[in-house]
Amino acid sequence: MRPVSLQTFIDIVYVDDKEPPSLATIRRRCPEIPGAFKDGRRWRIDLDVYYETMNRRVRGLPECRQELGFLQNLAEQLT
């Protein structure tokens, strides 16, 4: 678990972007960001969860391990 602040998240994830999203934009989208959670009154983002989820999305895999297991079992039954 690597929880980081929203500003650190922007600095790490959007390092190559010339115009990264603003802090307010990220704060508003926190409920949709994988790994985001409330730490008291502040939002934080777990980078491990974020990168694992985004890696699965890029590869076209489901985000939930349970769903992945179901699909693998189904594929085995169909072959």
Secondary structure, DSSP 8 states (H G I E B T S, - for coil): --EEEHHHHHHHHTTT-SS---HHHHHHHGGGSTTEEEETTEEEEEHHHHHHHHHHHHHT--SSHHHHHHHHHHHHHH-
